[in-house]
Amino acid sequence: MMKRLNYTDEAVIKAIREGGKACDEVMAFLYRRQVEQVVAFITTRNGSREEAKDVFQDALVNLLVAIREGKFEGKSSLNTYLYAISKNLWYRRFNRSVKEDDYKNANAGDEKTDFTPEVHIMDNDQRSLVSNLLGSLKAKCREVLILWAEKYSMKEIAEELGYQNEQVVRNKKNHCLSELKELVRNHPEARTLIEELVG
Amino acid sequence: MAKRDQLSEQIEAYLAGEMTPEEKTSFETQIRTDEVLAAELRLHQGTHKLLNLYTQIDYKEKLQRLDVEGDLKEKTKVVPFATRLFRHPVFRAAAVILVLVACAWTLLIFQYDPERVGTAQFEPYRDVITYKGDTSPSDSLILAAMAQYNRKEYAAARETLEKTLGQYPDLADARFYLAMCLLAQNEPAEATAHLQQLTHNDKYGEVSEWYLVLAWLKAGNRRQSLEVLDTILSNPGHGYREKAENLHQKLTGWGWRIPGVG
């Protein structure tokens, strides 16, 4: 079947909320649609293409989290939102020497966006802790759990990882989730993080 | 199904809000009275949230892979040709001559600089607003901006137009002339963001596509520029078709194939 070449903002938001393969497709669509715009912005400000791509990838993850946490209110188009986040990330990460006034001037006239710094993006410590925990599982277990967390359906996981049917995937997922819970139970820092997350 | 799996699925159904009201009430009563179950629920919920955090890493890796795949595709277009060329003994000998020729070519390369081409083609669009004499609330701001625009005071016009857009975000007139000011001030990346939002606008759609071509060129991105040109050329009735054809010829001439050009 032909892949859709274009998505409306509403279709993108719906796919991100629902997750699964459709979410991967719209993320790829958003990346291809706008990466060059951010590259143009950053490379004309002494940044490299690689830095620009890294910033835009982070901006997309930020958008995904904002949508899933219900913090994207749709006051601006996705294009505008992503561009604003990319600019913010760029000024914060690679241009820390820029004075506050310059930063404000550079952003003057930007449209109002619902950029939300409160979106929960992992810090480095959390990243390393979560990576270590997941890294302790067998590769297949890790893959099943990640796809499940990314809201792939059991059918999609079976197709993606070559399992016989959905029930096999469901059993595998339950087994792997139990293993991960056991790892968390025996890991004090993981338990603390979980308490923070559950609140 | 193992008892452990059954409990796990019961917890998931509860967290996903998939239980019937009766099942939910019964389950919540159990949680209140069974500390082990309550702890298991928290652990399950927390582990799921932890997995959700990990997806941030995974989604970023997917985007990076997408990028690498894109780069590889680009490279496969060029590398095999270059490899074949320089592995052949005859071409190795000719390499010396090529170096000399390349020196001469570098003198030509500047002609094929996208930014230079974009700048040469760019002329700020004429004022099509001032004559209207409308009396909408946005008029005083936009008319002030257009007076500055007509005096070529692009920095001042930009500021006024940004203020106008702040108050009237849907005002296509302001967005379009703001893009013109940004192009005139050599801020093509910013200009593309505004022009892209106007390509479906009844009044500014076609002209925005044309200026988007020039904006990408001024930003040094010939590939994006050609993509928009293709869109223009695919529309037989497009008002900028002739200009687009001429520019397309310029942008696809032999000179662009010189290594390092474009």
Interface residues (C-beta under 8 A of the other chain):
Chain A: D24 M27 A28 Y31 R32 V35 E36 Q37 V39 A40 F41 T43 T44 K53 Q57 D58 L60 V61 L64 V65 R68 S77 N79 T80 Y83 A108 G109 E111 K112 H120 I121 M122 Q126 R127 V130 S131 L133 L134 L145 I146 W148 A149 E150 N171 N174 H175 L177 S178 L180 K181 V184 R185 A190 L193 I194 E195 L197 V198
Chain B: A2 R4 D5 S8 E9 R42 L43 H44 Q45 G46 T47 H48 K49 L50 L51 N52 L53 Y54 T55 Q56 I57 D58 Y59 K60 K62 L63 Q64 L66 D67 G70 R158 E159 E162 K163 L165 G166 P169 P188 A189 E190 T192 A193 Q196 Q197 W216 A219 G220 N221 R223 Q224
